[in-house]
Amino acid sequence: MQEIAPTPLTAEAFAPFGDVLETGGAPDKWINEGACGRFHDRATLDFGSGRAGISLFKADPRSLPYRFDLVERHPDGSQAFLPMSEHPFLVIVAPDVSGRPGTPRAFLTAPGEGINLHRGTWHGVLTPLHAPGLFAVVDRIGDGANLEEYRFPESFIVTSG
């Protein structure tokens, strides 16, 4: 079994896999008579065919150390995860190596941070670390198979750091 230490989620480190959705720094613009800061256009949504849909996911909380051997990807669309609580969650991603996932990486979000996975990015299952595990998810709705799964021959374990 291989161990992976999670690293803090940063836009630079996560760029090969997707976008970090966060409200750091000053808003891009102010709206609603100056009472609301808008952090504008923070993710590139990519759905090929189909359309964007918003779903709600309620996932069981997990804990560290966390053991996994399954990753998946969505070849026809990006997938954004927006936590509906101020709790961090674990993000597991892997580079594509000739159509299969390479060595996984683990990221730990800051409270309230979300992510948008690029189309075709290998990733672990939704892994909240605290209840309620409730997320708004923006992803592709449409015909055709948009899910590929891969099970590693050996498990990985994400340590607590």
N, CA and C atoms as an extended XYZ file, in Angstrom:
483
Properties=species:S:1:pos:R:3:atomname:S:1:resname:S:1:resid:I:1 pbc="F F F"
N         0.853       -1.173        0.000 N   MET     1
C         0.000        0.000        0.000 CA  MET     1
C         0.900        1.239        0.000 C   MET     1
N         0.567        2.207       -0.843 N   GLN     2
C         1.336        3.435       -0.922 CA  GLN     2
C         0.654        4.535       -0.131 C   GLN     2
N         1.456        5.357        0.556 N   GLU     3
C         0.919        6.465        1.340 CA  GLU     3
C         1.018        7.762        0.557 C   GLU     3
N         0.003        8.592        0.733 N   ILE     4
C        -0.045        9.912        0.118 CA  ILE     4
C        -0.341       10.912        1.225 C   ILE     4
N         0.477       11.951        1.340 N   ALA     5
C         0.202       13.028        2.296 CA  ALA     5
C        -0.544       14.127        1.562 C   ALA     5
N        -1.696       14.548        2.081 N   PRO     6
C        -2.429       15.609        1.397 CA  PRO     6
C        -1.707       16.944        1.523 C   PRO     6
N        -1.808       17.765        0.491 N   THR     7
C        -1.243       19.103        0.512 CA  THR     7
C        -2.374       20.109        0.434 C   THR     7
N        -2.135       21.319        0.909 N   PRO     8
C        -3.180       22.339        0.785 CA  PRO     8
C        -3.501       22.585       -0.688 C   PRO     8
N        -4.746       22.847       -0.955 N   LEU     9
C        -5.205       23.119       -2.309 CA  LEU     9
C        -4.795       24.532       -2.702 C   LEU     9
N        -4.022       24.653       -3.782 N   THR    10
C        -3.682       25.963       -4.336 CA  THR    10
C        -4.017       25.944       -5.826 C   THR    10
N        -4.288       27.109       -6.374 N   ALA    11
C        -4.625       27.201       -7.793 CA  ALA    11
C        -3.486       26.686       -8.662 C   ALA    11
N        -2.246       27.003       -8.290 N   GLU    12
C        -1.098       26.591       -9.089 CA  GLU    12
C        -0.921       25.080       -9.069 C   GLU    12
N        -0.978       24.463       -7.911 N   ALA    13
C        -0.770       23.016       -7.805 CA  ALA    13
C        -1.910       22.227       -8.448 C   ALA    13
N        -3.124       22.782       -8.414 N   PHE    14
C        -4.300       22.068       -8.907 CA  PHE    14
C        -4.575       22.332      -10.393 C   PHE    14
N        -3.885       23.294      -10.991 N   ALA    15
C        -4.148       23.709      -12.380 CA  ALA    15
C        -4.169       22.565      -13.394 C   ALA    15
N        -3.299       21.539      -13.303 N   PRO    16
C        -3.385       20.464      -14.297 CA  PRO    16
C        -4.687       19.661      -14.224 C   PRO    16
N        -5.394       19.751      -13.104 N   PHE    17
C        -6.583       18.935      -12.874 CA  PHE    17
C        -7.881       19.723      -12.951 C   PHE    17
N        -7.815       21.022      -12.652 N   GLY    18
C        -9.028       21.823      -12.649 CA  GLY    18
C        -8.820       23.193      -12.040 C   GLY    18
N        -9.930       23.796      -11.601 N   ASP    19
C        -9.943       25.148      -11.061 CA  ASP    19
C       -10.278       25.112       -9.576 C   ASP    19
N        -9.659       26.013       -8.804 N   VAL    20
C       -10.002       26.193       -7.397 CA  VAL    20
C       -11.049       27.298       -7.323 C   VAL    20
N       -12.137       27.026       -6.631 N   LEU    21
C       -13.229       27.991       -6.488 CA  LEU    21
C       -13.174       28.541       -5.069 C   LEU    21
N       -12.652       29.763       -4.951 N   GLU    22
C       -12.484       30.341       -3.630 CA  GLU    22
C       -12.670       31.848       -3.696 C   GLU    22
N       -12.781       32.461       -2.544 N   THR    23
C       -13.057       33.887       -2.468 CA  THR    23
C       -11.889       34.659       -1.870 C   THR    23
N       -10.668       34.208       -2.121 N   GLY    24
C        -9.499       34.907       -1.612 CA  GLY    24
C        -9.274       36.213       -2.354 C   GLY    24
N        -8.720       37.191       -1.662 N   GLY    25
C        -8.443       38.480       -2.277 CA  GLY    25
C        -9.680       39.335       -2.432 C   GLY    25
N        -9.533       40.408       -3.164 N   ALA    26
C       -10.648       41.334       -3.374 CA  ALA    26
C       -11.574       40.800       -4.463 C   ALA    26
N       -12.867       41.062       -4.356 N   PRO    27
C       -13.793       40.661       -5.418 CA  PRO    27
C       -13.426       41.336       -6.742 C   PRO    27
N       -13.819       40.707       -7.830 N   ASP    28
C       -13.593       41.280       -9.160 CA  ASP    28
C       -14.456       42.507       -9.389 C   ASP    28
N       -15.636       42.505       -8.797 N   LYS    29
C       -16.539       43.650       -8.911 CA  LYS    29
C       -17.530       43.612       -7.758 C   LYS    29
N       -18.152       44.767       -7.532 N   TRP    30
C       -19.181       44.881       -6.502 CA  TRP    30
C       -20.527       45.043       -7.188 C   TRP    30
N       -21.542       44.320       -6.669 N   ILE    31
C       -22.890       44.385       -7.218 CA  ILE    31
C       -23.880       44.639       -6.090 C   ILE    31
N       -25.153       44.673       -6.411 N   ASN    32
C       -26.220       44.875       -5.425 CA  ASN    32
C       -25.974       46.117       -4.573 C   ASN    32
N       -25.773       47.227       -5.271 N   GLU    33
C       -25.537       48.523       -4.614 CA  GLU    33
C       -24.333       48.481       -3.685 C   GLU    33
N       -23.323       47.708       -4.057 N   GLY    34
C       -22.088       47.642       -3.277 CA  GLY    34
C       -22.131       46.709       -2.079 C   GLY    34
N       -23.216       45.952       -1.911 N   ALA    35
C       -23.358       45.087       -0.742 CA  ALA    35
C       -22.920       43.646       -1.000 C   ALA    35
N       -22.474       43.349       -2.230 N   CYS    36
C       -22.106       41.972       -2.569 CA  CYS    36
C       -20.880       41.976       -3.478 C   CYS    36
N       -19.829       41.299       -3.030 N   GLY    37
C       -18.644       41.152       -3.867 CA  GLY    37
C       -18.815       39.962       -4.790 C   GLY    37
N       -18.540       40.167       -6.084 N   ARG    38
C       -18.662       39.089       -7.062 CA  ARG    38
C       -17.257       38.627       -7.458 C   ARG    38
N       -16.977       37.352       -7.215 N   PHE    39
C       -15.746       36.717       -7.651 CA  PHE    39
C       -16.094       36.050       -8.969 C   PHE    39
N       -15.834       36.748      -10.052 N   HIS    40
C       -16.414       36.487      -11.366 CA  HIS    40
C       -15.691       35.404      -12.156 C   HIS    40
N       -16.470       34.527      -12.778 N   ASP    41
C       -16.003       33.567      -13.784 CA  ASP    41
C       -14.793       32.772      -13.304 C   ASP    41
N       -14.933       32.045      -12.217 N   ARG    42
C       -13.831       31.339      -11.569 CA  ARG    42
C       -13.553       29.944      -12.121 C   ARG    42
N       -14.364       29.439      -13.049 N   ALA    43
C       -14.141       28.089      -13.572 CA  ALA    43
C       -14.540       28.023      -15.037 C   ALA    43
N       -13.855       27.160      -15.759 N   THR    44
C       -14.205       26.905      -17.148 CA  THR    44
C       -15.044       25.638      -17.204 C   THR    44
N       -16.324       25.793      -17.471 N   LEU    45
C       -17.218       24.648      -17.588 CA  LEU    45
C       -17.135       24.134      -19.025 C   LEU    45
N       -17.008       22.826      -19.175 N   ASP    46
C       -16.778       22.219      -20.485 CA  ASP    46
C       -17.628       20.967      -20.581 C   ASP    46
N       -18.690       21.023      -21.396 N   PHE    47
C       -19.625       19.909      -21.455 CA  PHE    47
C       -19.704       19.213      -22.797 C   PHE    47
N       -18.922       19.624      -23.786 N   GLY    48
C       -19.034       18.974      -25.087 CA  GLY    48
C       -20.486       19.005      -25.527 C   GLY    48
N       -21.079       17.839      -25.677 N   SER    49
C       -22.515       17.777      -25.942 CA  SER    49
C       -23.249       17.733      -24.608 C   SER    49
N       -24.516       17.959      -24.619 N   GLY    50
C       -25.293       17.962      -23.382 CA  GLY    50
C       -25.449       19.379      -22.863 C   GLY    50
N       -25.824       19.483      -21.609 N   ARG    51
C       -26.060       20.785      -21.002 CA  ARG    51
C       -25.573       20.776      -19.561 C   ARG    51
N       -25.437       21.956      -18.987 N   ALA    52
C       -25.065       22.077      -17.583 CA  ALA    52
C       -26.274       21.786      -16.712 C   ALA    52
N       -26.050       21.067      -15.635 N   GLY    53
C       -27.093       20.801      -14.655 CA  GLY    53
C       -26.541       21.009      -13.261 C   GLY    53
N       -27.411       21.315      -12.325 N   ILE    54
C       -27.026       21.456      -10.918 CA  ILE    54
C       -27.722       20.357      -10.136 C   ILE    54
N       -26.933       19.565       -9.443 N   SER    55
C       -27.464       18.493       -8.596 CA  SER    55
C       -26.966       18.716       -7.176 C   SER    55
N       -27.627       18.092       -6.220 N   LEU    56
C       -27.177       18.121       -4.830 CA  LEU    56
C       -26.706       16.727       -4.456 C   LEU    56
N       -25.517       16.643       -3.872 N   PHE    57
C       -24.946       15.369       -3.417 CA  PHE    57
C       -24.850       15.414       -1.899 C   PHE    57
N       -25.222       14.332       -1.242 N   LYS    58
C       -25.036       14.207        0.207 CA  LYS    58
C       -24.205       12.958        0.448 C   LYS    58
N       -22.923       13.163        0.776 N   ALA    59
C       -21.961       12.063        0.921 CA  ALA    59
C       -21.643       11.809        2.390 C   ALA    59
N       -21.442       10.542        2.711 N   ASP    60
C       -21.032       10.178        4.070 CA  ASP    60
C       -19.649       10.741        4.348 C   ASP    60
N       -19.453       11.341        5.523 N   PRO    61
C       -18.117       11.836        5.881 CA  PRO    61
C       -17.130       10.679        6.018 C   PRO    61
N       -15.901       10.943        5.650 N   ARG    62
C       -14.801        9.986        5.790 CA  ARG    62
C       -13.818       10.572        6.796 C   ARG    62
N       -12.781        9.832        7.118 N   SER    63
C       -11.762       10.340        8.032 CA  SER    63
C       -10.386        9.936        7.531 C   SER    63
N        -9.391       10.659        8.003 N   LEU    64
C        -8.001       10.343        7.691 CA  LEU    64
C        -7.439        9.486        8.816 C   LEU    64
N        -6.635        8.515        8.528 N   PRO    65
C        -6.202        8.107        7.203 CA  PRO    65
C        -7.362        7.498        6.400 C   PRO    65
N        -7.304        7.724        5.073 N   TYR    66
C        -8.359        7.309        4.154 CA  TYR    66
C        -7.763        6.382        3.104 C   TYR    66
N        -8.334        5.200        2.992 N   ARG    67
C        -7.845        4.192        2.058 CA  ARG    67
C        -8.735        4.158        0.816 C   ARG    67
N        -8.101        4.102       -0.380 N   PHE    68
C        -8.882        4.037       -1.620 CA  PHE    68
C        -8.123        3.257       -2.683 C   PHE    68
N        -8.873        2.727       -3.622 N   ASP    69
C        -8.265        2.094       -4.796 CA  ASP    69
C        -9.055        2.408       -6.071 C   ASP    69
N       -10.109        3.206       -5.968 N   LEU    70
C       -10.983        3.506       -7.098 CA  LEU    70
C       -10.888        4.983       -7.469 C   LEU    70
N       -10.707        5.253       -8.762 N   VAL    71
C       -10.832        6.605       -9.294 CA  VAL    71
C       -11.771        6.534      -10.497 C   VAL    71
N       -12.243        7.691      -10.898 N   GLU    72
C       -13.161        7.764      -12.036 CA  GLU    72
C       -12.869        9.034      -12.809 C   GLU    72
N       -13.447        9.121      -14.008 N   ARG    73
C       -13.376       10.357      -14.781 CA  ARG    73
C       -14.612       10.465      -15.652 C   ARG    73
N       -14.837       11.688      -16.119 N   HIS    74
C       -16.004       11.992      -16.938 CA  HIS    74
C       -15.501       12.575      -18.258 C   HIS    74
N       -15.443       11.756      -19.319 N   PRO    75
C       -14.845       12.206      -20.579 CA  PRO    75
C       -15.655       13.260      -21.333 C   PRO    75
N       -16.932       13.416      -20.998 N   ASP    76
C       -17.779       14.338      -21.746 CA  ASP    76
C       -18.082       15.642      -21.024 C   ASP    76
N       -17.535       15.845      -19.829 N   GLY    77
C       -17.852       17.093      -19.145 CA  GLY    77
C       -17.053       17.345      -17.890 C   GLY    77
N       -16.862       18.631      -17.610 N   SER    78
C       -16.243       19.043      -16.354 CA  SER    78
C       -17.229       18.788      -15.212 C   SER    78
N       -16.730       18.894      -13.985 N   GLN    79
C       -17.576       18.630      -12.824 CA  GLN    79
C       -17.119       19.524      -11.678 C   GLN    79
N       -18.012       20.412      -11.217 N   ALA    80
C       -17.694       21.341      -10.136 CA  ALA    80
C       -18.370       20.893       -8.842 C   ALA    80
N       -17.617       20.950       -7.748 N   PHE    81
C       -18.114       20.588       -6.414 CA  PHE    81
C       -18.061       21.826       -5.537 C   PHE    81
N       -19.230       22.252       -5.068 N   LEU    82
C       -19.352       23.441       -4.238 CA  LEU    82
C       -19.919       23.034       -2.888 C   LEU    82
N       -19.079       23.025       -1.844 N   PRO    83
C       -19.574       22.595       -0.533 CA  PRO    83
C       -20.640       23.558       -0.015 C   PRO    83
N       -21.630       22.994        0.632 N   MET    84
C       -22.704       23.804        1.193 CA  MET    84
C       -22.530       23.953        2.701 C   MET    84
N       -21.286       23.815        3.160 N   SER    85
C       -20.919       24.056        4.553 CA  SER    85
C       -19.500       24.605        4.554 C   SER    85
N       -19.057       25.097        5.677 N   GLU    86
C       -17.723       25.688        5.798 CA  GLU    86
C       -16.702       24.668        6.309 C   GLU    86
N       -16.751       23.455        5.770 N   HIS    87
C       -15.814       22.411        6.183 CA  HIS    87
C       -14.885       22.048        5.030 C   HIS    87
N       -13.625       21.728        5.337 N   PRO    88
C       -12.733       21.256        4.276 CA  PRO    88
C       -13.135       19.861        3.808 C   PRO    88
N       -12.694       19.522        2.588 N   PHE    89
C       -12.888       18.160        2.104 CA  PHE    89
C       -11.637       17.708        1.371 C   PHE    89
N       -11.528       16.410        1.185 N   LEU    90
C       -10.370       15.801        0.553 CA  LEU    90
C       -10.627       15.660       -0.940 C   LEU    90
N        -9.637       16.025       -1.759 N   VAL    91
C        -9.726       15.900       -3.205 CA  VAL    91
C        -8.581       15.011       -3.670 C   VAL    91
N        -8.912       13.921       -4.340 N   ILE    92
C        -7.916       13.012       -4.885 CA  ILE    92
C        -7.991       13.099       -6.401 C   ILE    92
N        -6.859       13.318       -7.045 N   VAL    93
C        -6.782       13.408       -8.499 CA  VAL    93
C        -5.566       12.624       -8.975 C   VAL    93
N        -5.559       12.301      -10.255 N   ALA    94
C        -4.417       11.602      -10.843 CA  ALA    94
C        -4.245       12.068      -12.282 C   ALA    94
N        -3.005       12.202      -12.736 N   PRO    95
C        -2.792       12.554      -14.143 CA  PRO    95
C        -3.166       11.387      -15.042 C   PRO    95
N        -3.507       11.697      -16.272 N   ASP    96
C        -3.771       10.648      -17.252 CA  ASP    96
C        -2.446       10.211      -17.870 C   ASP    96
N        -2.219        8.904      -17.877 N   VAL    97
C        -1.014        8.339      -18.481 CA  VAL    97
C        -1.468        7.289      -19.491 C   VAL    97
N        -1.513        7.682      -20.741 N   SER    98
C        -1.920        6.786      -21.834 CA  SER    98
C        -3.280        6.142      -21.589 C   SER    98
N        -4.234        6.943      -21.133 N   GLY    99
C        -5.595        6.461      -20.938 CA  GLY    99
C        -5.881        5.821      -19.593 C   GLY    99
N        -4.897        5.782      -18.721 N   ARG   100
C        -5.072        5.231      -17.371 CA  ARG   100
C        -4.579        6.257      -16.353 C   ARG   100
N        -5.049        6.159      -15.111 N   PRO   101
C        -4.573        7.116      -14.111 CA  PRO   101
C        -3.132        6.824      -13.700 C   PRO   101
N        -2.360        7.896      -13.524 N   GLY   102
C        -1.017        7.794      -12.986 CA  GLY   102
C        -1.070        7.830      -11.468 C   GLY   102
N         0.029        8.206      -10.854 N   THR   103
C         0.118        8.256       -9.396 CA  THR   103
C        -0.805        9.335       -8.840 C   THR   103
N        -1.697        8.966       -7.936 N   PRO   104
C        -2.641        9.948       -7.385 CA  PRO   104
C        -1.952       10.991       -6.508 C   PRO   104
N        -2.624       12.135       -6.419 N   ARG   105
C        -2.251       13.205       -5.491 CA  ARG   105
C        -3.474       13.510       -4.642 C   ARG   105
N        -3.243       14.009       -3.444 N   ALA   106
C        -4.340       14.363       -2.542 CA  ALA   106
C        -4.193       15.820       -2.131 C   ALA   106
N        -5.321       16.530       -2.148 N   PHE   107
C        -5.368       17.925       -1.735 CA  PHE   107
C        -6.416       18.072       -0.644 C   PHE   107
N        -6.173       18.999        0.249 N   LEU   108
C        -7.131       19.320        1.297 CA  LEU   108
C        -7.596       20.751        1.058 C   LEU   108
N        -8.903       20.933        0.870 N   THR   109
C        -9.433       22.270        0.632 CA  THR   109
C        -9.439       23.075        1.922 C   THR   109
N        -9.515       24.375        1.779 N   ALA   110
C        -9.773       25.249        2.920 CA  ALA   110
C       -11.288       25.256        3.144 C   ALA   110
N       -11.747       25.610        4.339 N   PRO   111
C       -13.192       25.683        4.573 CA  PRO   111
C       -13.872       26.596        3.556 C   PRO   111
N       -14.950       26.092        2.946 N   GLY   112
C       -15.724       26.863        1.992 CA  GLY   112
C       -15.196       26.857        0.574 C   GLY   112
N       -14.021       26.282        0.326 N   GLU   113
C       -13.441       26.229       -1.012 CA  GLU   113
C       -14.082       25.128       -1.828 C   GLU   113
N       -14.272       25.370       -3.107 N   GLY   114
C       -14.789       24.362       -4.020 CA  GLY   114
C       -13.782       24.088       -5.119 C   GLY   114
N       -14.114       23.115       -5.976 N   ILE   115
C       -13.240       22.778       -7.103 CA  ILE   115
C       -14.074       22.548       -8.355 C   ILE   115
N       -13.433       22.716       -9.494 N   ASN   116
C       -14.006       22.333      -10.777 CA  ASN   116
C       -12.994       21.428      -11.452 C   ASN   116
N       -13.365       20.170      -11.670 N   LEU   117
C       -12.482       19.214      -12.331 CA  LEU   117
C       -12.618       19.362      -13.843 C   LEU   117
N       -11.478       19.459      -14.536 N   HIS   118
C       -11.512       19.517      -15.996 CA  HIS   118
C       -12.112       18.230      -16.558 C   HIS   118
N       -12.691       18.347      -17.733 N   ARG   119
C       -13.217       17.181      -18.430 CA  ARG   119
C       -12.100       16.136      -18.561 C   ARG   119
N       -12.419       14.878      -18.234 N   GLY   120
C       -11.473       13.775      -18.390 CA  GLY   120
C       -10.461       13.617      -17.274 C   GLY   120
N       -10.558       14.391      -16.193 N   THR   121
C        -9.612       14.284      -15.078 CA  THR   121
C        -9.950       13.091      -14.196 C   THR   121
N        -8.967       12.231      -13.983 N   TRP   122
C        -9.145       11.116      -13.043 CA  TRP   122
C        -9.251       11.693      -11.637 C   TRP   122
N       -10.238       11.220      -10.871 N   HIS   123
C       -10.430       11.734       -9.509 CA  HIS   123
C       -11.055       10.673       -8.620 C   HIS   123
N       -10.841       10.848       -7.318 N   GLY   124
C       -11.465        9.963       -6.347 CA  GLY   124
C       -12.924       10.327       -6.149 C   GLY   124
N       -13.603        9.543       -5.350 N   VAL   125
C       -15.007        9.813       -5.041 CA  VAL   125
C       -15.104       11.025       -4.121 C   VAL   125
N       -16.280       11.606       -4.025 N   LEU   126
C       -16.514       12.748       -3.151 CA  LEU   126
C       -16.175       12.349       -1.720 C   LEU   126
N       -15.282       13.119       -1.089 N   THR   127
C       -14.731       12.722        0.214 CA  THR   127
C       -14.811       13.857        1.228 C   THR   127
N       -16.026       14.139        1.747 N   PRO   128
C       -16.107       15.130        2.827 CA  PRO   128
C       -15.482       14.552        4.094 C   PRO   128
N       -14.934       15.428        4.915 N   LEU   129
C       -14.327       14.992        6.168 CA  LEU   129
C       -15.197       15.331        7.371 C   LEU   129
N       -16.326       16.018        7.131 N   HIS   130
C       -17.249       16.411        8.203 CA  HIS   130
C       -18.681       16.307        7.691 C   HIS   130
N       -19.611       16.043        8.583 N   ALA   131
C       -21.029       16.100        8.240 CA  ALA   131
C       -21.402       17.566        8.069 C   ALA   131
N       -22.332       17.902        7.214 N   PRO   132
C       -23.296       17.041        6.572 CA  PRO   132
C       -22.851       16.446        5.239 C   PRO   132
N       -21.719       16.827        4.686 N   GLY   133
C       -21.278       16.276        3.401 CA  GLY   133
C       -22.170       16.677        2.244 C   GLY   133
N       -22.742       17.871        2.315 N   LEU   134
C       -23.690       18.346        1.311 CA  LEU   134
C       -22.983       19.272        0.322 C   LEU   134
N       -23.147       18.970       -0.980 N   PHE   135
C       -22.485       19.716       -2.044 CA  PHE   135
C       -23.474       20.025       -3.158 C   PHE   135
N       -23.340       21.204       -3.751 N   ALA   136
C       -23.972       21.492       -5.030 CA  ALA   136
C       -22.954       21.079       -6.089 C   ALA   136
N       -23.405       20.358       -7.096 N   VAL   137
C       -22.520       19.855       -8.143 CA  VAL   137
C       -23.049       20.341       -9.493 C   VAL   137
N       -22.170       20.977      -10.251 N   VAL   138
C       -22.503       21.435      -11.595 CA  VAL   138
C       -21.761       20.523      -12.558 C   VAL   138
N       -22.523       19.763      -13.333 N   ASP   139
C       -21.887       18.855      -14.287 CA  ASP   139
C       -22.769       18.633      -15.503 C   ASP   139
N       -22.306       17.779      -16.396 N   ARG   140
C       -22.967       17.535      -17.666 CA  ARG   140
C       -24.193       16.654      -17.484 C   ARG   140
N       -25.278       17.069      -18.116 N   ILE   141
C       -26.494       16.280      -18.190 CA  ILE   141
C       -26.715       15.986      -19.674 C   ILE   141
N       -26.807       14.719      -20.034 N   GLY   142
C       -27.011       14.387      -21.431 CA  GLY   142
C       -26.899       12.900      -21.687 C   GLY   142
N       -27.140       12.524      -22.928 N   ASP   143
C       -27.085       11.123      -23.328 CA  ASP   143
C       -25.644       10.631      -23.395 C   ASP   143
N       -25.494        9.318      -23.342 N   GLY   144
C       -24.184        8.698      -23.493 CA  GLY   144
C       -23.526        8.412      -22.166 C   GLY   144
N       -22.560        7.527      -22.225 N   ALA   145
C       -21.809        7.148      -21.019 CA  ALA   145
C       -20.777        8.235      -20.723 C   ALA   145
N       -20.849        8.828      -19.553 N   ASN   146
C       -19.924        9.882      -19.162 CA  ASN   146
C       -19.191        9.495      -17.886 C   ASN   146
N       -18.955        8.216      -17.709 N   LEU   147
C       -18.258        7.739      -16.515 CA  LEU   147
C       -17.341        6.592      -16.897 C   LEU   147
N       -16.071        6.732      -16.534 N   GLU   148
C       -15.104        5.644      -16.628 CA  GLU   148
C       -14.539        5.443      -15.227 C   GLU   148
N       -14.442        4.204      -14.801 N   GLU   149
C       -13.865        3.884      -13.492 CA  GLU   149
C       -12.598        3.068      -13.684 C   GLU   149
N       -11.671        3.226      -12.740 N   TYR   150
C       -10.436        2.453      -12.743 CA  TYR   150
C       -10.124        2.051      -11.300 C   TYR   150
N        -9.868        0.777      -11.120 N   ARG   151
C        -9.494        0.275       -9.796 CA  ARG   151
C        -8.000       -0.064       -9.822 C   ARG   151
N        -7.226        0.593       -8.953 N   PHE   152
C        -5.794        0.325       -8.853 CA  PHE   152
C        -5.570       -1.076       -8.312 C   PHE   152
N        -4.521       -1.767       -8.765 N   PRO   153
C        -4.257       -3.122       -8.256 CA  PRO   153
C        -3.855       -3.114       -6.786 C   PRO   153
N        -3.368       -1.976       -6.309 N   GLU   154
C        -2.983       -1.845       -4.892 CA  GLU   154
C        -3.622       -0.581       -4.330 C   GLU   154
N        -4.052       -0.642       -3.084 N   SER   155
C        -4.689        0.522       -2.452 CA  SER   155
C        -3.662        1.608       -2.129 C   SER   155
N        -4.178        2.822       -2.029 N   PHE   156
C        -3.418        3.956       -1.540 CA  PHE   156
C        -4.048        4.375       -0.214 C   PHE   156
N        -3.256        5.003        0.639 N   ILE   157
C        -3.797        5.535        1.887 CA  ILE   157
C        -3.357        6.984        2.008 C   ILE   157
N        -4.347        7.846        2.202 N   VAL   158
C        -4.073        9.259        2.414 CA  VAL   158
C        -3.915        9.440        3.922 C   VAL   158
N        -2.729        9.905        4.316 N   THR   159
C        -2.420       10.074        5.737 CA  THR   159
C        -2.984       11.396        6.233 C   THR   159
N        -2.841       11.624        7.496 N   SER   160
C        -3.337       12.870        8.073 CA  SER   160
C        -2.305       13.990        7.974 C   SER   160
N        -1.225       13.774        7.262 N   GLY   161
C        -0.280       14.862        7.012 CA  GLY   161
C         1.100       14.639        7.508 C   GLY   161
